[in-house]
């Protein structure tokens, strides 16, 4: 299967891709509405909440990317998805930081069990995503470390 066929198949089988798919696949986050798919020997994550979770996550993630530009050492705004490592930092770091702020008892945890529940809690406290404490989330993004590759023998 060539790349064009893959993209067509992907969009057919995954009409609502998870905004936090890199975090879910890396297992630093989970979500009650995330469903893993295998397409042409590749993993993908679909959102099973097209009316609630999908739009909320897709509104939040660009804000997180924009606010974290300086800490990610990006000079210009990037349209869409960031390079893989930076995207993982944004997705995992922001959700772990939000969990640390909202649920201090879980501050040492390296995993967010349910992104949807965490965003529900944030919405009940802050109102909407525009009022989140982005300065604290950006700190968490910058402190999050993407695993380095193991040295070659």
C-alpha positions in Angstrom: 0.0 0.0 0.0 1.5 3.3 -1.0 1.1 6.5 1.0 -1.8 7.9 -1.0 -3.8 4.7 -0.5 -2.9 4.7 3.2 -4.2 8.3 3.6 -7.5 7.4 1.8 -8.0 4.3 3.9 -7.0 6.2 7.1 -9.6 9.0 6.5 -12.3 6.3 5.6 -11.7 4.2 8.7 -10.9 7.1 11.1 -13.2 10.1 10.3 -12.6 11.5 13.8 -8.9 11.1 14.7 -8.0 11.7 18.3 -6.3 15.1 18.8 -4.1 13.6 21.5 -3.2 10.5 19.6 0.5 10.8 20.1 0.0 10.9 23.9 -2.4 8.0 23.8 -0.1 5.9 21.6 2.9 6.8 23.9 0.7 5.7 26.8 1.3 8.9 28.9 -2.4 9.6 28.5 -5.6 7.6 28.2 -9.1 8.5 27.3 -12.4 6.8 27.7 -13.3 7.7 24.1 -10.0 6.7 22.5 -10.1 3.7 20.3 -6.9 2.3 18.8 -7.0 1.2 15.1 -4.5 -0.8 13.0 -4.3 0.4 9.4 -1.7 -1.1 7.1 0.5 -2.2 10.1 0.3 1.3 11.6 -1.4 2.4 14.8 -4.0 5.2 14.8 -6.4 6.5 17.5 -10.0 7.4 16.8 -12.3 9.6 19.0 -15.6 7.9 19.8 -17.1 11.2 21.0 -17.6 13.2 17.8 -20.0 15.7 19.4 -18.3 16.5 22.7 -14.7 15.3 23.1 -13.5 15.7 19.5 -14.3 19.4 19.1 -13.1 20.3 22.6 -9.7 18.7 22.1 -9.3 20.1 18.6 -10.0 23.6 20.0 -7.6 23.2 23.0 -4.6 21.6 21.2 -3.8 24.6 18.8 -3.9 26.9 21.8 -1.4 24.7 23.7 0.9 24.7 20.6 0.7 28.4 20.3 1.4 29.1 24.0 4.3 26.7 24.0 6.1 28.1 20.9 8.8 29.9 22.8 9.5 27.0 25.2 9.7 24.6 22.2 12.2 27.0 20.5 10.0 27.7 17.6 10.3 31.1 15.9 7.3 30.9 13.6 3.8 29.5 14.1 3.4 26.1 12.7 0.2 25.2 10.9 -1.1 21.9 12.1 0.9 19.2 13.8 4.4 20.0 15.1 7.4 17.7 14.5 6.9 14.4 16.4 9.0 15.0 19.5 7.7 18.5 20.0 4.1 17.3 19.5 4.6 14.6 22.1 6.0 17.2 24.6 2.9 19.4 24.0 0.4 16.6 24.3 1.9 14.7 27.2 3.4 17.6 29.1 0.2 19.7 29.0 -2.1 17.0 30.2 0.3 15.9 33.0 0.7 19.5 34.0 -3.0 20.0 34.0 -3.5 16.9 36.1 -0.8 18.2 38.6 -2.7 21.5 38.9 -6.2 20.1 39.3 -5.4 16.8 41.1 -2.4 17.4 43.3 -2.7 13.9 44.8 -1.7 12.6 41.4 1.2 15.0 40.9 3.9 12.3 40.8 2.0 10.2 38.3 3.5 9.7 34.8 0.1 9.0 33.2 -3.2 10.7 32.8 -5.9 8.0 33.0 -8.7 9.9 31.2 -8.1 13.1 29.2 -11.9 13.6 28.8 -12.5 13.5 32.6 -9.5 15.9 33.2 -10.8 18.4 30.6 -14.3 18.1 32.2 -12.7 19.0 35.6 -10.8 21.9 34.1 -13.9 23.2 32.4 -15.8 23.1 35.7 -13.1 25.1 37.4 -11.9 27.5 34.7 -15.0 27.8 32.5 -13.5 27.2 29.1 -10.1 26.5 27.6 -9.3 30.2 27.1 -9.1 30.7 30.9 -6.7 27.8 31.6 -3.4 28.7 33.4 -1.3 28.4 30.3 1.9 29.7 32.0 1.8 26.6 34.3 1.0 24.3 31.4 3.9 25.7 29.4 6.2 25.0 32.3 5.0 21.4 32.4 5.5 21.1 28.6 9.0 22.4 28.8 9.9 20.1 31.7 8.4 17.0 30.0 11.2 14.9 28.6 10.6 12.7 25.5 12.5 9.4 26.0 15.8 9.4 24.2 16.8 6.5 22.1 18.9 3.9 23.7 22.5 3.9 22.5 23.4 1.6 19.7 25.7 -1.4 20.6 
